[in-house]
Amino acid sequence: MKYLLICVLFNLSGIVYGLDESMAGLPGWTITSDVKDDSIPAGDVIIEGNIKMFSSANPLSEVRVGTNSNETLSDSLGNFTLNAKATDTVFYCYRSGWYEIYELNPNFESQHRITVSVYLNQERQLMKKPVIYLYNDAPIEAEVKIVPKGEFTFTYPKHDKGWSVAIQPNGGLLGLKSNKEFPYLFWEAETQDLFFDFTEKQMEGWIIKTDTCVSFLENQLTALGLNEVEQTDFITFWAPILSKNEYAVVQFLLDDAYQNKIAEIQITPKPDAMRRVYLLMSPLDNAFIGLNMVPQTFEPFQRKGFTVLEWGGTELNFLDLKF
């Protein structure tokens, strides 16, 4: 359970609870009807209603709706009926990949039929710090454009339909519009529905003990072809995130998978060599995830001529994996 909500209105990426019907249509839930029904056994309560997507108002199926005593799923039209107890102290609506409603002490009354309207907001995942390094033996000008599978949240320098840069032999970049120097091109974006690649029984990647994450990253990034500067930038950003829990599950998306799942990249002139490395990780409390982990292997990366290297990553919630 991710969010506790106690009669508070959050921003539109959060959750709301209230009895005022004028709040219907916001992310969260509202009670639209609460009537005594003598046909309901004493001590029981019936909660029924409809669940919709906040973004489109389309019905949302397979949402787990429950209390301490019972749980049900919304149907293909978003409808549900839940038999609960008046003494239940929790009411929740949860579907993987969507912000959760979790209400403490809902104060249901015995022998009441309660009708609710629920709107869930889809979770957004942050593509963290993708950076692009460009190298060439001689000075060269290049146009670089990123098309993320989502919406930009920040770019530096500004991605104004792309970047126009002069590449210096030492790896530095000069913005042709700003005349400022940059070590790399930076972007971040929000996306959704990004998950690890896995089959029913196994997954390529690693479960690491996070007190070894620095040596693990040094070994894997060397195999992936990152130089010392790129590795330092990567490790100083990701090692603290990986170290939040005792264990972490790790998987890398490379090149074509990066292009298809994270962001398309368009570069003129065409690079002679390009490597794109994207980290998917999730913190874990223990090393057991119910899948056979198979270590990934990587094709060697050979730098030559006009070379481009990009890295980024996303922290996922392992509980959102769709087994």
C-alpha angles and dihedrals in degrees: 000000000000113000131041113205121189110175093304129132112223127188120282093278090059138056138276136199127187146131095236111105090207086075092063112121094039119108106277135042137296131191108235097176135016115175137161113252115187091195089071113088116253112271093025132103132191118217117191134165150112133283122211138177110258093217097055108007088236116146116267118215132196094035113152108233117185156133134210091285107038147010137200139172129243113244130233090283093049093252125138141171120202127190107209142161125259087227094059112124100196135054120183144171116197138171125164111261094021131095109262130234111219116171123186120209098000090180099223115188124229116260093012128137109213124194117198138185116215130193119184125197120215117242117246121218121213120229095216122218104326104186128187123211120194125195137179133164092232130034111279137167121228141181116220125188128180123199106188124202088244138012128314114247096180141353132184121226092024112271097226098179084315140327127282111202142166111224116219123210090244091059096258121134129220117203107229092206098043100028087223126133122238132181091216144344114266131202139161130188142174121242139162140215092038113149142157117277110246143141129227093277110019146030132200111236139056144282104217134190099236097223084071096046096109095055090041092054093044090055096044096042090050089053089049092054103251115151124227096270092048091047092050092051091048097045097045089054102040105031094071090050093048091049096061092096133029093254138024136190113226135191131167126218113204138196108310092028089050090050093049101040107025113026142329116238127204119190129179120227096034112251120245090219131013134176124183118190124188124183121213112190141162128189115239134195093212140013098251118096102151095249132101106244116218115192113242121241124207135210110240116261117224118197116216137157112327102017129185127190125181132179136178140138151198132225109225133194107242090207087067093063111120105228 
